[in-house]
Amino acid sequence: MADFNPRQILKGVPGIFKGNFIPFRVAKINDTHLTADLNHPLSRKTLDLEFRIIDSRISSRERGGTSTDWLAVPFAGRDQIFEGRRSGDEPT
């Protein structure tokens, strides 16, 4: 049971679609159930890394990413985001 198969052969499994060639391994099988290991084939391998720092310096400018609040985009530049009718303190 150590062979890897394409995930597309799993039918009726949420998130698995025809054409999905990502490998999976059959971990256990009996008369009514199949247990599938969806981890990457190399996930059980030990990975030893060696590295050396060649240079280190303090950044002179910000290099962070950006984030867009897509819910606020249609309302950019407006004073009010939500509009509604009110009568005194109670919404109508």
Legacy VTK file of the C-alpha trace (Angstrom):
# vtk DataFile Version 3.0
C-alpha trace
ASCII
DATASET POLYDATA
POINTS 92 float
0.000 0.000 0.000
2.946 2.372 -0.445
2.154 3.313 -4.055
0.845 6.778 -4.792
-2.224 7.352 -6.955
-3.705 10.531 -8.465
-6.415 12.052 -6.257
-8.829 12.184 -9.198
-9.649 8.494 -8.673
-11.338 9.369 -5.347
-15.016 9.849 -6.204
-17.472 11.815 -4.067
-14.798 13.367 -1.839
-15.267 17.132 -1.226
-12.442 19.179 -2.733
-11.224 16.387 -5.042
-12.001 16.967 -8.714
-11.456 15.227 -12.040
-8.026 16.122 -13.330
-6.481 16.384 -9.840
-3.180 14.566 -10.263
-1.806 15.435 -6.818
-0.706 12.110 -5.319
-2.254 10.313 -2.364
-1.446 7.031 -0.665
-3.896 4.356 0.450
-3.016 3.997 4.134
-5.586 1.373 5.102
-8.387 -0.484 3.374
-11.083 -2.915 4.503
-14.415 -4.175 3.146
-16.254 -0.866 3.635
-13.699 1.922 4.120
-10.532 3.303 2.607
-8.203 5.564 4.573
-6.326 7.951 2.295
-3.096 9.727 3.236
-3.268 13.078 1.413
0.098 14.317 2.684
2.850 15.065 0.189
4.944 11.950 -0.602
8.033 13.612 0.878
6.295 14.708 4.086
7.770 11.839 6.102
11.308 12.521 4.923
13.734 14.341 7.181
15.039 17.537 5.672
18.374 18.804 6.981
19.367 22.288 5.882
22.675 24.020 6.240
23.071 27.683 5.449
25.340 30.605 6.145
24.521 34.275 6.360
26.606 36.149 3.831
25.421 39.672 4.566
23.104 41.434 6.970
21.963 45.046 6.892
19.220 47.273 8.196
16.657 48.158 5.565
16.412 51.831 4.733
12.804 51.612 3.552
9.649 49.662 4.246
9.354 46.502 2.130
6.093 45.134 3.512
3.123 44.127 1.435
-0.241 45.764 1.094
-3.765 44.695 1.847
-6.970 45.919 0.232
-10.193 46.094 2.223
-12.476 45.204 -0.686
-15.597 45.945 1.352
-14.482 49.544 1.811
-13.466 50.178 -1.823
-16.973 51.095 -3.105
-17.318 53.606 -0.280
-13.894 55.246 -0.545
-14.117 59.008 -0.111
-17.615 58.961 1.389
-18.393 60.214 4.878
-20.957 57.498 5.483
-20.584 53.856 4.627
-24.127 52.745 5.412
-27.139 54.841 4.672
-30.581 54.357 6.099
-33.625 56.290 7.178
-33.933 57.226 10.810
-36.648 58.795 12.862
-35.031 60.204 15.960
-33.006 57.458 17.599
-34.898 54.593 15.921
-34.235 53.243 12.414
-37.313 53.141 10.163
LINES 1 93
92 0 1 2 3 4 5 6 7 8 9 10 11 12 13 14 15 16 17 18 19 20 21 22 23 24 25 26 27 28 29 30 31 32 33 34 35 36 37 38 39 40 41 42 43 44 45 46 47 48 49 50 51 52 53 54 55 56 57 58 59 60 61 62 63 64 65 66 67 68 69 70 71 72 73 74 75 76 77 78 79 80 81 82 83 84 85 86 87 88 89 90 91
